[in-house]
Every structure is written in structure tokens, then in C-alpha cells.
């Protein structure tokens, strides 16, 4: 599962009854099918895993 940074709002429809909405500006871990569809639509790009914003004990 790749990390994707969404550059535009994107609706992924894995079936006719379901739509997953991703907002521009979010960086999320998504399934490969979602990543491929977002890249094809020009709505996102793959990025490396973001760094944690807090220290772990």
C-alpha cells in the first residue's frame, strides 16, 4: 500500500454503490488500486512515508 499526496479532490469508486472521497492536501496510505486511479486522473502522486510528528518512547 503506497503513500499518496492528493493534489486535487478525488473520488474513488471501487463499485457502483461506493465512493471514497479524498481531499486535496491530504497524504494517506491507500490501496494500490486507489493509488493507480489517482495518479492516472492527475489527482495525486506517490510520496515516501511521512515522518512521525512525535517522539516514541
C-alpha distance matrix in Angstrom:
0.0 3.8 6.9 9.4 13.1 15.0 18.4 19.9 19.7 17.5 17.9 15.4 17.4 15.8 19.4 22.8 23.1 19.9 18.8 16.1 17.4 15.7 18.4 19.1 18.7 15.8 12.8 9.9 6.3 5.7 5.0 5.5 9.1 9.4 8.4 10.8 13.4 13.4 14.0 16.6 18.3 18.6 17.2 14.4 13.3 10.5 11.6 11.5 10.7 13.8 16.6 17.8 20.9 22.9 24.1 23.4 26.5
3.8 0.0 3.8 6.3 10.0 12.3 15.5 17.4 17.9 16.1 17.3 15.3 18.0 17.1 20.9 24.0 24.5 21.2 19.4 16.5 17.0 14.7 16.7 16.8 16.1 13.6 10.3 8.3 5.7 6.0 6.9 6.5 10.0 9.4 7.0 9.7 12.4 11.7 11.6 14.7 16.4 16.0 14.7 11.5 9.9 6.8 7.9 8.2 8.3 11.4 14.6 16.4 19.3 21.8 23.2 23.1 26.4
6.9 3.8 0.0 3.8 6.9 9.8 13.0 15.2 15.9 14.9 16.6 15.4 18.6 18.4 22.1 24.9 25.2 21.6 19.4 16.0 15.8 12.8 14.2 14.0 12.8 10.2 6.7 5.5 4.4 6.3 8.9 9.4 12.2 10.5 8.1 11.4 13.4 11.5 11.7 15.3 16.3 15.2 13.4 9.9 8.5 5.8 5.7 6.5 6.2 8.3 11.9 13.8 16.3 19.0 20.9 21.2 24.8
9.4 6.3 3.8 0.0 3.8 6.1 9.3 11.5 12.5 11.6 13.8 13.2 16.7 17.2 20.9 23.3 23.8 20.3 17.5 14.4 13.5 10.3 11.4 10.7 10.0 8.2 5.5 5.5 6.4 7.0 9.7 9.9 11.7 9.2 6.6 9.8 11.1 8.5 8.8 12.5 13.0 11.7 9.6 6.2 5.5 4.5 5.8 8.4 9.0 10.2 14.0 16.0 17.8 21.0 23.3 24.0 27.7
13.1 10.0 6.9 3.8 0.0 3.8 6.3 9.2 10.8 11.1 14.1 14.4 18.2 19.4 22.9 24.8 25.2 21.7 18.5 15.3 13.5 9.9 9.7 8.0 6.7 5.8 4.2 6.6 9.1 10.1 13.2 13.5 14.8 11.9 9.6 12.4 13.0 9.6 9.9 13.5 13.2 11.1 8.6 5.4 5.5 6.3 6.5 9.6 10.3 10.2 13.8 15.8 16.9 20.4 23.1 24.4 28.2
15.0 12.3 9.8 6.1 3.8 0.0 3.8 5.6 7.0 7.6 11.0 12.1 15.9 17.7 20.9 22.4 22.8 19.5 16.0 13.1 10.8 7.3 6.8 4.9 5.5 5.7 6.3 8.2 10.9 10.9 13.8 14.2 14.5 11.1 9.7 12.1 11.6 7.8 9.1 12.2 10.8 9.0 5.7 4.1 6.6 8.9 10.0 13.3 14.0 13.7 17.3 18.9 19.6 23.1 26.1 27.3 31.1
18.4 15.5 13.0 9.3 6.3 3.8 0.0 3.8 7.1 8.8 12.6 14.3 18.0 20.3 23.3 24.4 25.0 21.9 18.3 15.8 13.1 9.9 8.2 4.9 5.8 8.0 9.3 11.8 14.6 14.6 17.3 17.3 17.4 14.1 12.5 14.2 13.3 9.5 10.0 12.6 10.7 8.0 5.3 5.1 7.6 10.7 11.8 15.3 16.5 15.9 19.3 21.2 21.5 25.1 28.2 29.8 33.6
19.9 17.4 15.2 11.5 9.2 5.6 3.8 0.0 3.8 6.2 9.9 12.4 15.9 18.7 21.2 21.8 22.4 19.6 15.8 13.9 10.8 8.4 6.7 4.3 7.3 9.3 11.5 13.3 16.1 15.4 17.8 18.0 17.3 13.9 13.2 14.6 12.8 9.3 10.8 12.4 9.6 8.0 4.8 6.9 10.3 13.5 15.1 18.6 19.5 19.0 22.3 23.8 24.0 27.5 30.7 32.2 36.0
19.7 17.9 15.9 12.5 10.8 7.0 7.1 3.8 0.0 3.8 7.0 10.1 13.3 16.4 18.6 19.0 19.2 16.4 12.6 10.8 7.4 5.8 4.6 4.7 8.4 9.4 12.0 13.0 15.7 14.6 16.9 17.8 16.6 13.0 13.4 15.0 12.6 9.6 12.2 13.6 10.5 10.2 6.8 8.9 12.6 15.3 17.0 20.2 20.6 20.1 23.4 24.4 24.6 27.9 31.2 32.4 36.0
17.5 16.1 14.9 11.6 11.1 7.6 8.8 6.2 3.8 0.0 3.8 6.4 9.8 12.7 15.1 15.7 16.3 13.5 9.8 8.2 5.9 5.1 6.5 7.6 10.9 10.8 12.5 12.5 14.4 12.5 14.1 14.8 13.2 9.7 10.7 12.1 9.3 6.9 10.3 11.2 8.4 9.3 6.2 8.4 12.0 14.4 16.7 19.9 20.3 20.5 24.0 25.0 25.8 28.9 32.0 32.8 36.4
17.9 17.3 16.6 13.8 14.1 11.0 12.6 9.9 7.0 3.8 0.0 3.8 6.4 9.7 11.7 12.1 12.5 9.8 6.1 5.5 4.5 6.2 8.7 10.8 14.1 13.3 14.9 14.0 15.4 12.8 13.7 14.8 12.5 9.4 11.6 12.8 9.6 8.7 12.3 12.7 10.2 12.2 9.6 11.5 14.9 16.9 19.3 22.3 22.3 22.7 26.2 26.9 27.8 30.7 33.7 34.1 37.6
15.4 15.3 15.4 13.2 14.4 12.1 14.3 12.4 10.1 6.4 3.8 0.0 3.8 6.3 9.0 10.4 11.2 8.4 5.6 5.1 6.4 7.9 11.2 13.3 16.0 14.6 15.3 13.6 14.0 10.8 10.8 11.8 9.1 6.5 9.5 10.4 7.5 7.8 11.5 11.7 10.3 12.8 10.7 11.9 14.7 16.0 18.8 21.4 21.4 22.5 26.0 26.8 28.1 30.8 33.6 33.7 37.1
17.4 18.0 18.6 16.7 18.2 15.9 18.0 15.9 13.3 9.8 6.4 3.8 0.0 3.8 5.4 6.7 7.9 5.8 4.5 6.4 8.8 11.2 14.5 16.8 19.7 18.2 18.8 16.9 16.8 13.3 12.5 13.4 10.2 8.8 12.3 12.5 9.6 11.0 14.4 13.9 12.7 15.7 14.1 15.5 18.2 19.3 22.2 24.7 24.6 25.8 29.3 29.9 31.3 33.9 36.5 36.3 39.6
15.8 17.1 18.4 17.2 19.4 17.7 20.3 18.7 16.4 12.7 9.7 6.3 3.8 0.0 3.8 7.1 8.4 6.5 7.0 8.2 11.4 13.4 17.1 19.4 21.8 19.9 19.8 17.3 16.4 12.7 10.9 11.8 8.5 8.4 12.1 12.2 10.1 12.3 15.4 14.9 14.7 17.7 16.4 17.1 19.2 19.6 22.5 24.6 24.3 26.0 29.4 29.9 31.8 34.1 36.4 35.9 39.0
19.4 20.9 22.1 20.9 22.9 20.9 23.3 21.2 18.6 15.1 11.7 9.0 5.4 3.8 0.0 3.8 5.5 5.5 7.6 10.1 13.3 16.0 19.5 22.1 24.8 22.9 23.2 20.8 20.0 16.3 14.5 15.5 12.1 12.2 15.9 15.7 13.3 15.6 18.7 17.8 17.3 20.5 19.3 20.4 22.7 23.3 26.3 28.4 28.0 29.6 32.9 33.3 35.0 37.2 39.6 39.0 42.0
22.8 24.0 24.9 23.3 24.8 22.4 24.4 21.8 19.0 15.7 12.1 10.4 6.7 7.1 3.8 0.0 3.8 5.8 7.9 11.3 14.0 17.2 20.3 22.9 25.9 24.5 25.3 23.1 22.8 19.3 17.9 18.8 15.4 15.0 18.6 18.3 15.4 17.4 20.6 19.3 18.2 21.6 20.4 22.1 24.8 25.8 28.8 31.1 30.9 32.2 35.5 35.8 37.3 39.6 42.1 41.7 44.8
23.1 24.5 25.2 23.8 25.2 22.8 25.0 22.4 19.2 16.3 12.5 11.2 7.9 8.4 5.5 3.8 0.0 3.8 7.0 10.4 13.2 16.7 19.8 22.8 25.7 24.0 25.0 22.7 22.5 19.2 18.2 19.9 16.8 16.0 19.7 20.1 17.4 18.9 22.4 21.6 20.3 23.4 21.6 23.1 25.9 26.8 29.4 31.5 30.8 31.9 35.0 34.9 36.2 38.2 40.8 40.3 43.3
19.9 21.2 21.6 20.3 21.7 19.5 21.9 19.6 16.4 13.5 9.8 8.4 5.8 6.5 5.5 5.8 3.8 0.0 3.8 6.7 9.9 13.2 16.5 19.6 22.3 20.4 21.3 18.9 18.8 15.7 15.0 17.0 14.3 13.0 16.7 17.6 15.1 16.1 19.7 19.6 18.3 21.0 18.9 20.1 22.8 23.6 26.0 28.0 27.2 28.2 31.2 31.2 32.4 34.5 37.1 36.7 39.7
18.8 19.4 19.4 17.5 18.5 16.0 18.3 15.8 12.6 9.8 6.1 5.6 4.5 7.0 7.6 7.9 7.0 3.8 0.0 3.8 6.3 9.7 12.9 15.9 18.8 17.1 18.4 16.4 16.9 14.0 14.0 15.9 13.4 11.2 14.6 15.8 12.9 13.3 17.0 17.1 15.4 17.8 15.4 16.8 19.8 20.9 23.3 25.6 25.0 25.7 28.9 29.0 30.0 32.4 35.2 35.1 38.3
16.1 16.5 16.0 14.4 15.3 13.1 15.8 13.9 10.8 8.2 5.5 5.1 6.4 8.2 10.1 11.3 10.4 6.7 3.8 0.0 3.8 6.6 10.1 13.2 15.7 13.7 14.7 12.7 13.4 10.8 11.7 14.0 12.2 9.3 12.4 14.4 12.1 11.7 15.4 16.3 14.7 16.6 13.7 14.4 17.2 18.1 20.1 22.3 21.4 22.0 25.1 25.2 26.2 28.6 31.5 31.4 34.7
17.4 17.0 15.8 13.5 13.5 10.8 13.1 10.8 7.4 5.9 4.5 6.4 8.8 11.4 13.3 14.0 13.2 9.9 6.3 3.8 0.0 3.8 6.6 9.9 12.6 11.2 13.1 12.0 13.7 11.8 13.5 15.6 14.1 10.7 12.9 15.1 12.6 11.1 14.8 16.0 13.8 15.0 11.7 12.8 16.0 17.4 19.1 21.6 20.9 20.9 24.1 24.3 24.9 27.5 30.6 31.0 34.4
15.7 14.7 12.8 10.3 9.9 7.3 9.9 8.4 5.8 5.1 6.2 7.9 11.2 13.4 16.0 17.2 16.7 13.2 9.7 6.6 3.8 0.0 3.8 6.8 9.1 7.5 9.4 8.9 11.3 10.1 12.6 14.5 13.8 10.0 11.2 13.9 12.0 9.6 12.9 14.8 12.8 13.1 9.5 9.8 12.9 14.3 15.7 18.3 17.7 17.5 20.7 21.2 21.7 24.6 27.8 28.5 32.0
18.4 16.7 14.2 11.4 9.7 6.8 8.2 6.7 4.6 6.5 8.7 11.2 14.5 17.1 19.5 20.3 19.8 16.5 12.9 10.1 6.6 3.8 0.0 3.8 6.4 6.1 9.2 10.1 13.3 13.0 15.9 17.6 17.1 13.3 13.8 16.4 14.6 11.6 14.3 16.4 14.0 13.5 9.7 10.2 13.3 15.2 16.1 18.7 18.3 17.4 20.4 20.8 20.8 23.9 27.3 28.5 32.0
19.1 16.8 14.0 10.7 8.0 4.9 4.9 4.3 4.7 7.6 10.8 13.3 16.8 19.4 22.1 22.9 22.8 19.6 15.9 13.2 9.9 6.8 3.8 0.0 3.8 5.7 8.7 10.8 14.2 14.3 17.3 18.3 18.2 14.5 13.9 16.3 14.9 11.3 13.1 15.5 13.1 11.6 8.0 8.4 11.3 13.7 14.4 17.4 17.6 16.5 19.5 20.6 20.4 23.9 27.2 28.8 32.4
18.7 16.1 12.8 10.0 6.7 5.5 5.8 7.3 8.4 10.9 14.1 16.0 19.7 21.8 24.8 25.9 25.7 22.3 18.8 15.7 12.6 9.1 6.4 3.8 0.0 3.8 6.7 9.8 13.4 14.4 17.9 19.0 19.6 16.0 14.8 17.6 16.9 13.2 14.5 17.4 15.6 13.6 10.3 9.3 11.1 12.9 12.6 15.2 15.1 13.5 16.3 17.4 17.0 20.6 23.9 25.7 29.4
15.8 13.6 10.2 8.2 5.8 5.7 8.0 9.3 9.4 10.8 13.3 14.6 18.2 19.9 22.9 24.5 24.0 20.4 17.1 13.7 11.2 7.5 6.1 5.7 3.8 0.0 3.8 6.3 10.0 11.4 15.0 16.6 17.5 14.0 13.1 16.4 16.0 12.7 14.4 17.5 16.2 14.7 11.2 9.6 11.1 11.9 11.5 13.6 12.9 11.4 14.3 15.1 15.2 18.5 21.8 23.1 26.8
12.8 10.3 6.7 5.5 4.2 6.3 9.3 11.5 12.0 12.5 14.9 15.3 18.8 19.8 23.2 25.3 25.0 21.3 18.4 14.7 13.1 9.4 9.2 8.7 6.7 3.8 0.0 3.8 7.2 9.3 13.0 14.4 16.0 12.9 11.4 14.9 15.4 12.3 13.4 17.0 16.5 14.9 11.9 9.2 9.5 9.2 8.3 10.0 9.1 8.2 11.5 12.7 13.7 17.0 19.9 21.0 24.7
9.9 8.3 5.5 5.5 6.6 8.2 11.8 13.3 13.0 12.5 14.0 13.6 16.9 17.3 20.8 23.1 22.7 18.9 16.4 12.7 12.0 8.9 10.1 10.8 9.8 6.3 3.8 0.0 3.8 6.0 9.8 11.9 13.7 10.8 9.9 13.7 14.3 12.0 13.6 17.0 16.8 16.0 13.0 10.4 10.8 9.8 9.6 10.7 9.1 9.3 12.5 13.2 14.7 17.5 20.1 20.6 24.2
6.3 5.7 4.4 6.4 9.1 10.9 14.6 16.1 15.7 14.4 15.4 14.0 16.8 16.4 20.0 22.8 22.5 18.8 16.9 13.4 13.7 11.3 13.3 14.2 13.4 10.0 7.2 3.8 0.0 3.8 7.1 9.4 11.8 9.8 9.0 12.7 14.0 12.6 13.9 17.1 17.7 17.3 14.9 12.1 11.8 9.8 9.9 10.3 8.5 10.0 13.1 13.8 16.1 18.5 20.5 20.4 23.8
5.7 6.0 6.3 7.0 10.1 10.9 14.6 15.4 14.6 12.5 12.8 10.8 13.3 12.7 16.3 19.3 19.2 15.7 14.0 10.8 11.8 10.1 13.0 14.3 14.4 11.4 9.3 6.0 3.8 0.0 3.8 6.5 8.2 6.3 6.4 10.0 11.0 10.2 12.1 14.8 15.4 15.8 13.5 11.3 11.6 10.2 11.6 12.7 11.8 13.6 16.8 17.6 19.9 22.2 24.3 24.0 27.4
5.0 6.9 8.9 9.7 13.2 13.8 17.3 17.8 16.9 14.1 13.7 10.8 12.5 10.9 14.5 17.9 18.2 15.0 14.0 11.7 13.5 12.6 15.9 17.3 17.9 15.0 13.0 9.8 7.1 3.8 0.0 3.8 5.5 5.4 6.4 8.9 10.2 10.8 12.5 14.5 15.7 16.8 15.1 13.3 13.4 11.9 13.9 14.9 14.2 16.6 19.8 20.7 23.2 25.4 27.1 26.5 29.7
5.5 6.5 9.4 9.9 13.5 14.2 17.3 18.0 17.8 14.8 14.8 11.8 13.4 11.8 15.5 18.8 19.9 17.0 15.9 14.0 15.6 14.5 17.6 18.3 19.0 16.6 14.4 11.9 9.4 6.5 3.8 0.0 3.8 5.4 5.0 6.2 8.6 9.9 10.6 12.2 14.2 15.3 14.5 12.6 12.2 10.6 13.2 14.5 14.8 17.6 20.9 22.4 25.1 27.5 29.1 28.6 31.8
9.1 10.0 12.2 11.7 14.8 14.5 17.4 17.3 16.6 13.2 12.5 9.1 10.2 8.5 12.1 15.4 16.8 14.3 13.4 12.2 14.1 13.8 17.1 18.2 19.6 17.5 16.0 13.7 11.8 8.2 5.5 3.8 0.0 3.8 5.5 5.3 6.2 8.6 10.1 10.6 12.3 14.3 13.7 12.8 13.3 12.7 15.8 17.6 18.0 20.5 24.0 25.3 27.8 30.2 32.1 31.7 35.0
9.4 9.4 10.5 9.2 11.9 11.1 14.1 13.9 13.0 9.7 9.4 6.5 8.8 8.4 12.2 15.0 16.0 13.0 11.2 9.3 10.7 10.0 13.3 14.5 16.0 14.0 12.9 10.8 9.8 6.3 5.4 5.4 3.8 0.0 3.8 5.5 5.2 6.1 8.6 9.9 10.6 12.2 10.8 9.9 11.2 11.2 14.2 16.4 16.6 18.5 22.1 23.3 25.4 28.1 30.3 30.2 33.6
8.4 7.0 8.1 6.6 9.6 9.7 12.5 13.2 13.4 10.7 11.6 9.5 12.3 12.1 15.9 18.6 19.7 16.7 14.6 12.4 12.9 11.2 13.8 13.9 14.8 13.1 11.4 9.9 9.0 6.4 6.4 5.0 5.5 3.8 0.0 3.8 5.5 5.2 6.1 8.5 9.9 10.6 9.6 7.7 7.9 7.6 10.8 13.2 14.1 16.2 19.9 21.7 23.8 26.7 28.8 28.9 32.5
10.8 9.7 11.4 9.8 12.4 12.1 14.2 14.6 15.0 12.1 12.8 10.4 12.5 12.2 15.7 18.3 20.1 17.6 15.8 14.4 15.1 13.9 16.4 16.3 17.6 16.4 14.9 13.7 12.7 10.0 8.9 6.2 5.3 5.5 3.8 0.0 3.8 5.5 5.2 6.1 8.6 9.9 10.2 9.2 9.3 9.4 13.1 15.6 17.1 19.4 23.1 25.1 27.4 30.3 32.3 32.4 35.9
13.4 12.4 13.4 11.1 13.0 11.6 13.3 12.8 12.6 9.3 9.6 7.5 9.6 10.1 13.3 15.4 17.4 15.1 12.9 12.1 12.6 12.0 14.6 14.9 16.9 16.0 15.4 14.3 14.0 11.0 10.2 8.6 6.2 5.2 5.5 3.8 0.0 3.8 5.5 5.1 6.2 8.6 8.6 9.0 10.5 11.7 15.3 18.2 19.4 21.2 25.0 26.7 28.6 31.6 34.0 34.2 37.7
13.4 11.7 11.5 8.5 9.6 7.8 9.5 9.3 9.6 6.9 8.7 7.8 11.0 12.3 15.6 17.4 18.9 16.1 13.3 11.7 11.1 9.6 11.6 11.3 13.2 12.7 12.3 12.0 12.6 10.2 10.8 9.9 8.6 6.1 5.2 5.5 3.8 0.0 3.8 5.5 5.2 6.2 5.1 5.3 7.6 9.6 12.9 16.1 17.4 18.7 22.5 24.3 25.9 29.1 31.6 32.2 35.8
14.0 11.6 11.7 8.8 9.9 9.1 10.0 10.8 12.2 10.3 12.3 11.5 14.4 15.4 18.7 20.6 22.4 19.7 17.0 15.4 14.8 12.9 14.3 13.1 14.5 14.4 13.4 13.6 13.9 12.1 12.5 10.6 10.1 8.6 6.1 5.2 5.5 3.8 0.0 3.8 5.4 5.0 6.0 5.2 5.8 8.0 11.6 15.0 17.0 18.6 22.4 24.7 26.4 29.7 32.1 32.8 36.4
16.6 14.7 15.3 12.5 13.5 12.2 12.6 12.4 13.6 11.2 12.7 11.7 13.9 14.9 17.8 19.3 21.6 19.6 17.1 16.3 16.0 14.8 16.4 15.5 17.4 17.5 17.0 17.0 17.1 14.8 14.5 12.2 10.6 9.9 8.5 6.1 5.1 5.5 3.8 0.0 3.8 5.5 7.7 8.5 9.5 11.7 15.3 18.6 20.7 22.4 26.2 28.4 30.2 33.5 35.8 36.4 40.1
18.3 16.4 16.3 13.0 13.2 10.8 10.7 9.6 10.5 8.4 10.2 10.3 12.7 14.7 17.3 18.2 20.3 18.3 15.4 14.7 13.8 12.8 14.0 13.1 15.6 16.2 16.5 16.8 17.7 15.4 15.7 14.2 12.3 10.6 9.9 8.6 6.2 5.2 5.4 3.8 0.0 3.8 5.4 7.8 10.2 13.1 16.4 20.0 21.7 22.9 26.7 28.7 30.0 33.4 36.0 36.9 40.6
18.6 16.0 15.2 11.7 11.1 9.0 8.0 8.0 10.2 9.3 12.2 12.8 15.7 17.7 20.5 21.6 23.4 21.0 17.8 16.6 15.0 13.1 13.5 11.6 13.6 14.7 14.9 16.0 17.3 15.8 16.8 15.3 14.3 12.2 10.6 9.9 8.6 6.2 5.0 5.5 3.8 0.0 3.8 5.8 7.8 11.3 14.3 18.0 20.0 20.9 24.6 26.9 28.0 31.5 34.2 35.3 39.1
17.2 14.7 13.4 9.6 8.6 5.7 5.3 4.8 6.8 6.2 9.6 10.7 14.1 16.4 19.3 20.4 21.6 18.9 15.4 13.7 11.7 9.5 9.7 8.0 10.3 11.2 11.9 13.0 14.9 13.5 15.1 14.5 13.7 10.8 9.6 10.2 8.6 5.1 6.0 7.7 5.4 3.8 0.0 3.8 7.3 10.7 13.2 16.9 18.3 18.8 22.4 24.4 25.3 28.8 31.6 32.8 36.5
14.4 11.5 9.9 6.2 5.4 4.1 5.1 6.9 8.9 8.4 11.5 11.9 15.5 17.1 20.4 22.1 23.1 20.1 16.8 14.4 12.8 9.8 10.2 8.4 9.3 9.6 9.2 10.4 12.1 11.3 13.3 12.6 12.8 9.9 7.7 9.2 9.0 5.3 5.2 8.5 7.8 5.8 3.8 0.0 3.8 7.0 9.4 13.1 14.7 15.3 19.0 21.2 22.4 25.8 28.5 29.6 33.3
13.3 9.9 8.5 5.5 5.5 6.6 7.6 10.3 12.6 12.0 14.9 14.7 18.2 19.2 22.7 24.8 25.9 22.8 19.8 17.2 16.0 12.9 13.3 11.3 11.1 11.1 9.5 10.8 11.8 11.6 13.4 12.2 13.3 11.2 7.9 9.3 10.5 7.6 5.8 9.5 10.2 7.8 7.3 3.8 0.0 3.8 6.4 10.2 12.4 13.5 17.2 19.9 21.4 24.9 27.2 28.3 32.0
10.5 6.8 5.8 4.5 6.3 8.9 10.7 13.5 15.3 14.4 16.9 16.0 19.3 19.6 23.3 25.8 26.8 23.6 20.9 18.1 17.4 14.3 15.2 13.7 12.9 11.9 9.2 9.8 9.8 10.2 11.9 10.6 12.7 11.2 7.6 9.4 11.7 9.6 8.0 11.7 13.1 11.3 10.7 7.0 3.8 0.0 3.8 7.0 9.4 11.3 14.9 17.7 19.8 23.0 24.9 25.7 29.4
11.6 7.9 5.7 5.8 6.5 10.0 11.8 15.1 17.0 16.7 19.3 18.8 22.2 22.5 26.3 28.8 29.4 26.0 23.3 20.1 19.1 15.7 16.1 14.4 12.6 11.5 8.3 9.6 9.9 11.6 13.9 13.2 15.8 14.2 10.8 13.1 15.3 12.9 11.6 15.3 16.4 14.3 13.2 9.4 6.4 3.8 0.0 3.8 6.5 8.0 11.5 14.5 16.6 19.8 21.7 22.7 26.4
11.5 8.2 6.5 8.4 9.6 13.3 15.3 18.6 20.2 19.9 22.3 21.4 24.7 24.6 28.4 31.1 31.5 28.0 25.6 22.3 21.6 18.3 18.7 17.4 15.2 13.6 10.0 10.7 10.3 12.7 14.9 14.5 17.6 16.4 13.2 15.6 18.2 16.1 15.0 18.6 20.0 18.0 16.9 13.1 10.2 7.0 3.8 0.0 3.8 6.2 9.1 12.3 14.9 17.8 19.1 19.9 23.4
10.7 8.3 6.2 9.0 10.3 14.0 16.5 19.5 20.6 20.3 22.3 21.4 24.6 24.3 28.0 30.9 30.8 27.2 25.0 21.4 20.9 17.7 18.3 17.6 15.1 12.9 9.1 9.1 8.5 11.8 14.2 14.8 18.0 16.6 14.1 17.1 19.4 17.4 17.0 20.7 21.7 20.0 18.3 14.7 12.4 9.4 6.5 3.8 0.0 3.8 6.5 9.1 12.1 14.7 16.0 16.5 20.1
13.8 11.4 8.3 10.2 10.2 13.7 15.9 19.0 20.1 20.5 22.7 22.5 25.8 26.0 29.6 32.2 31.9 28.2 25.7 22.0 20.9 17.5 17.4 16.5 13.5 11.4 8.2 9.3 10.0 13.6 16.6 17.6 20.5 18.5 16.2 19.4 21.2 18.7 18.6 22.4 22.9 20.9 18.8 15.3 13.5 11.3 8.0 6.2 3.8 0.0 3.8 6.5 8.8 11.9 13.7 15.0 18.7
16.6 14.6 11.9 14.0 13.8 17.3 19.3 22.3 23.4 24.0 26.2 26.0 29.3 29.4 32.9 35.5 35.0 31.2 28.9 25.1 24.1 20.7 20.4 19.5 16.3 14.3 11.5 12.5 13.1 16.8 19.8 20.9 24.0 22.1 19.9 23.1 25.0 22.5 22.4 26.2 26.7 24.6 22.4 19.0 17.2 14.9 11.5 9.1 6.5 3.8 0.0 3.8 6.3 8.9 10.3 11.9 15.5
17.8 16.4 13.8 16.0 15.8 18.9 21.2 23.8 24.4 25.0 26.9 26.8 29.9 29.9 33.3 35.8 34.9 31.2 29.0 25.2 24.3 21.2 20.8 20.6 17.4 15.1 12.7 13.2 13.8 17.6 20.7 22.4 25.3 23.3 21.7 25.1 26.7 24.3 24.7 28.4 28.7 26.9 24.4 21.2 19.9 17.7 14.5 12.3 9.1 6.5 3.8 0.0 3.8 5.5 7.4 8.8 12.6
20.9 19.3 16.3 17.8 16.9 19.6 21.5 24.0 24.6 25.8 27.8 28.1 31.3 31.8 35.0 37.3 36.2 32.4 30.0 26.2 24.9 21.7 20.8 20.4 17.0 15.2 13.7 14.7 16.1 19.9 23.2 25.1 27.8 25.4 23.8 27.4 28.6 25.9 26.4 30.2 30.0 28.0 25.3 22.4 21.4 19.8 16.6 14.9 12.1 8.8 6.3 3.8 0.0 3.8 7.0 9.6 13.1
22.9 21.8 19.0 21.0 20.4 23.1 25.1 27.5 27.9 28.9 30.7 30.8 33.9 34.1 37.2 39.6 38.2 34.5 32.4 28.6 27.5 24.6 23.9 23.9 20.6 18.5 17.0 17.5 18.5 22.2 25.4 27.5 30.2 28.1 26.7 30.3 31.6 29.1 29.7 33.5 33.4 31.5 28.8 25.8 24.9 23.0 19.8 17.8 14.7 11.9 8.9 5.5 3.8 0.0 3.8 6.5 9.7
24.1 23.2 20.9 23.3 23.1 26.1 28.2 30.7 31.2 32.0 33.7 33.6 36.5 36.4 39.6 42.1 40.8 37.1 35.2 31.5 30.6 27.8 27.3 27.2 23.9 21.8 19.9 20.1 20.5 24.3 27.1 29.1 32.1 30.3 28.8 32.3 34.0 31.6 32.1 35.8 36.0 34.2 31.6 28.5 27.2 24.9 21.7 19.1 16.0 13.7 10.3 7.4 7.0 3.8 0.0 3.8 6.5
23.4 23.1 21.2 24.0 24.4 27.3 29.8 32.2 32.4 32.8 34.1 33.7 36.3 35.9 39.0 41.7 40.3 36.7 35.1 31.4 31.0 28.5 28.5 28.8 25.7 23.1 21.0 20.6 20.4 24.0 26.5 28.6 31.7 30.2 28.9 32.4 34.2 32.2 32.8 36.4 36.9 35.3 32.8 29.6 28.3 25.7 22.7 19.9 16.5 15.0 11.9 8.8 9.6 6.5 3.8 0.0 3.8
26.5 26.4 24.8 27.7 28.2 31.1 33.6 36.0 36.0 36.4 37.6 37.1 39.6 39.0 42.0 44.8 43.3 39.7 38.3 34.7 34.4 32.0 32.0 32.4 29.4 26.8 24.7 24.2 23.8 27.4 29.7 31.8 35.0 33.6 32.5 35.9 37.7 35.8 36.4 40.1 40.6 39.1 36.5 33.3 32.0 29.4 26.4 23.4 20.1 18.7 15.5 12.6 13.1 9.7 6.5 3.8 0.0
